[in-house]
Amino acid sequence: MQYQRYLESVLEVAEDYQEIQDLLARHATLQATNDHLRQHQQESAAEAERIRVELQAFSKRKTDEILNLNNRLAQLKKQLEDYEQQASLQELKKDHSLHVASQRTLEYGQVVLSADNIFNRCRMKSHIAHPPETHPLQQLDIIGNYVSDLLAICKRSGAGVSSS
């Protein structure tokens, strides 16, 4: 009964409602809407929590992936540095080998030219007709024979050769 009087006093103040049934119907509509909104808010909160957990897992996976990629990058950089260092050492070895080879080639060329020069002098002084040999070992063999012959001649003539 007291509730009935309360509703009648609300109708006197509210101009939108003419009867208690209208007021109760409006209350029921608002209550249903409120219940629906609360349910929707709970569903949205649950969905937001699910998305937050999913985002957190995704962020962790991506952070781990970035960390792994950074580690791999560091390994590859270290490997590159090692390869560059090895290449540099090989380059130094190659340069040294080329230098040694060029030095030996120079020395070989000097020996060949010297042998050719001495061979030509021996040929000009010798009474034996030697063909112009192009191989340095054959030239040196002929030079050795020429020097041996000269020593033998000097010993026979009595001029002697003093060895110091």
Buried (B, 14 or more C-beta within 10 A) or exposed (E): EEEEEEBEEEBEEEEEBEEEEEBEEEEEEEEEEEEEEEEEEEEEEEEEEEEEEEEEEEEEEEEEEEEEEEEEEEEEEEEEEEEEEEEEEEEEEEEEEEEEEEEEEEEEEEEBEEBBEBBEEBBEEBEEEBEEBEEBEBBBEBBEBBEEBBEEEEEEEEEEEEEE
